[in-house]
Amino acid sequence: MYNKEEYKKKAEERTKNLQKNLKELSNQLITDVDKLDKIIDSWRENLYRYSAYNIFSANVQLLKRKGKTISALGSYRKWKKEERYVKKGETALYILAPFTYKKKDNPDLEEDEDMEELITSFRSVPVFDISQTQGKPLNYTKSNNELISETDIQFNDLISYCPIPVFLDNIKGGGWTDGEKICINEESNNQNRICTLFHELAHTQLHFSKEGKQKSRSIQELEAEAVSYCLSRLIGLKNNTAGAYLKSWKGTSEKLENSGLEIIKTADKISRYLLKDIIN
């Protein structure tokens, strides 16, 4: 049995190793289009069946690399809420999960002047795959596993789900965003409008914070193109320009810092509010 200090040290080491491994794996996936395609195809097949159970994440891909068969992940409490229970003798799987806490900006301020900011960090948490549980079957809506053609989803359908206004105008280039609105070239076709929309949405999510603005232009464009590629393939669109751009980064994953993780998280986030009701 571990005492409190030993348990804390072991948890910190586990978190550190997870962070390192997830960073390396995510960067490798983003610059290897063939592997990325297979993951996105699997993501599409499970998007609605297990949408609340961490299907498209670097955590899942890392577990699969270790030989684990993953269908849907949930904590002990989450499975209990679903009236499913962990089988006797099963061992927990560990993933990296975010948690938020408050940090005072200036400890020297008077108590009534204290200002606090929310800090997001990560720690390792135990989860179980659905195959490690038994009980009540999950209530889910089965998704259509067929590839969606470019005529099935229209640009005008997507923009109604966007969190910021989207405009068409006669502009140079494909599109731009100032973080509060998106403008797309009115002369582009439906497919190009959709791919550009994904690209600009990625910019709004990743590159208007203090940290995002500090990234180089090349990293910003890589992240936006990668998100656009993931989401385009998810709905069956061929985004050859983005694919070629990602391939040009192959073999340079060590230069990406945390870009791989941020790309995967952003693509997943956008898919949840932009695509779920449309594809279902």
N, C-alpha and C positions, 0 to 999 in steps of 0.2 A: 504494500500500500504506500502511496505517495503522501508525504505531509504537504501542508499548504504551500510552502515555498518551492518544493520540488515539483508539485503539480503546476504552479505558475510558470516555473522555468521551462517545463516540458511544453506547455501550451504556447509560450512565446517562441520556442524553437520550431514548433510545428507551424505556427503562423508565418515565421520568417522563411521556412522552406517552401511553403505553399506559395507565398508571394514571388519568390525567385522562380519556381517552376512554372507558375502560371504566366509570368511575364515572358519567359523564354518561349513557351509553347504558343502563346497568342501571337507573338511577333513572327514566329515561324509559319503559322497558319496563314496569316494575312499576306505573306509574300510567296506562298505556294498555292497558286490558284487551283490546281487539280485537287489537292486535299480540301481546300476551302469549298469547292463545288460540292464535294460529297457530304460535307457537314451541313451545308445549306439545304441540300436536298432532304437530308434526314430531318432538319429543322422544320421544313415545310410539311412533311408528313405528320409531324407531331404537334404542329402549332396550336391546334385547338383541342386535341385530345388531352394533352397535358400542359396547357398553356400556363398554369400557375405553379409548375413544378420544375423550373430551372432546366428546360431542355436545351436552349441555345446559350451556352455559357462556356467560358474557358474551364470552369470547374469540372463540368461534365466531360469535356474533351480530355482533360488530364486524367480523370478516373478511367476513361476508356483506354487511354494509352497504357495504363497500369493493368489492363486486362479485365476490368470490371464491365459487366453488362448493365447498362443504365437505361431505364425507361422513364422513370419519374422520381425525383428526389423530394423528401420532406423531412422535417424534424419529427421527433417522437411525438411532440404535442400536436403538430399539424396532422399526422396520421390518426392520432386519437380523435381529433375533431371530425375526421372523416369516418369514424367508427371502424378504423383499421388498427391493428396492433402488431408490434414488432414480434417476430417469431423468436421463440426461445433459442438462445445460443448464437444469434446474429450479432455481428460486430459492426459498429458504426463506421461510416465513411466520413472523412473530414473534408470540408470545403471552406473557402474563404468567403466571409460574409461581411457586409458593411455595418457599422453601428455609428450612431451620432451622439456627441456629448457637447456640453457647453463649456466654453473657455472664455475667461474674462480678458478683455482687451488690455486693461491697465489696472493691476492690483493696487496701485497707489491712490486711485480715486476714492472719494468718499462712498460709503455704502449706497446712498441714494443716487449716486451718479454712475454706479457700475453699469457698464455696457458689456453684453455677452454676445459672442458669436458661436454659431454651430460648427463644430468640427466633425468631419467624417473620417473614420479610420476603418481598419479591417482586423478581423480576428478569425481564428479557425473555429468552426462549429460542427458538431456531429449531426449527420443526417442518415437516412436510410432510404434505399431504393424500394419501390413498390413491391419488387420481388421478395424483399425481406419482411414483408408484412402479410397479414391475412385479415379477412373480415368483410365488411360491406363493399360491394363493387363500386368503383368511382362512377359518378354521374357525369358523363361528358358527351359532347356533340362530336361525332366522327367527322373529320374533314375530308375533303376531296383530294386525293393524292395525285391526281393528274396535273401535268404542267398546265399553267394558265397561259393562254396565248395573249399577244399584245392587244388584241381587240376586246378581250374580256374586261379589262380594267381601263377606265378612261381617266384622263388627267382631271377633268372637272369633278369626278367622283371623289378623288383623293383630296382635293384642296378643301372640301367641306369639312374634313376631319383635322385640318392643320390647326395648330395652336396660335398661329400668327397669320395675318392677311397675306394672300398671294395674288400678284397682279401679272397680267400679260402686257407687254409694251414693245415698241420698236426700238430695240437696244442692240448694241454691239456685243457679241459673245452670246453664251448660252443663258446666263443669269447672274444675279448678284443678290446679296442680302446685307442689311445693316444690323441684323440681329433682332429687329422688330418687325420687319416685313421682308417678303421675297418677291423679286421681279424676274420674270422669265421671258425670253424672246418669243414674241407672238408668231413669228414665222416658222418656228420649229414644229415638227410633227408630234403626234401624241406620245410616241415612245421616247423621243428626246426630251420632251417636257417633263415626263415622269422621272427619268434618270437625273435630270437637272434639279428637279424638286427634291429628290433624295439627297443630292449633293449639297444643296444649299441648306436643307434642314440639318444636315450633319454639322455644317459650319455654325449654325445658330446654337446647337447643343454643346459644341466643343471649343469654340474659338472666340467667344466674347466675354469670357471670364478673365480674371487677372492672369491666371496660369495659362489659359488658352492663347491669349494675345502674345505671350512670351515665346511661343513656339515659332520655329522658322517657317517661312512661307511654304517650303517644300514639304515639311511634315504636315502642315495644315491641309495641303492639297492631297497628300497621300491619305490622310484620315478621311477626308470628305469623299474621295473617290472610292475608297474601300467600303465605306458605309453604303454608298450608292450601288456599288457592285453587289454587295450582299442582298440588299433589298430588291434590286432589279431581278436577280436570279430567283429570289424567293417567289416572285409573281410570274416567273417564266420569261422575262425579257432578257435579251442578249445585250449586255453592255460591254461591247468589245473594246471600246476606248479605255474604260476603267480597268478591264482585265489586262490589257497590254501594259497599262501604267503600273499595276501591281506586280506584274512579272518583271518589270525593269528593276524592282527593288529586291528581287530574290538574291539571297546570299549576303544581304546587308541588315539582317534582322537585329544585329547588335546595336545599330544606330537608332533604333526606333524607340528606345526608352520604354514608356508605358503605353505607346500608341496601340499596340495589338489589343490589350485589355479594353482600352477606351473605345476602340472601333466596335468590338463585339458587344459591349454594353450598350453603346449608342444605337446600333442596328436593332438590337433586341427591344430597346425602349421605344424607338420610332415605330417598329412593327406592331407593337401592342396598341398604340392609340391610332395609327393610321390605316392599318391593313386588316385588323381582326374582323371587323363588321363587314368589310367589303368582300373578303375572300370566303367567309363562312356561308 
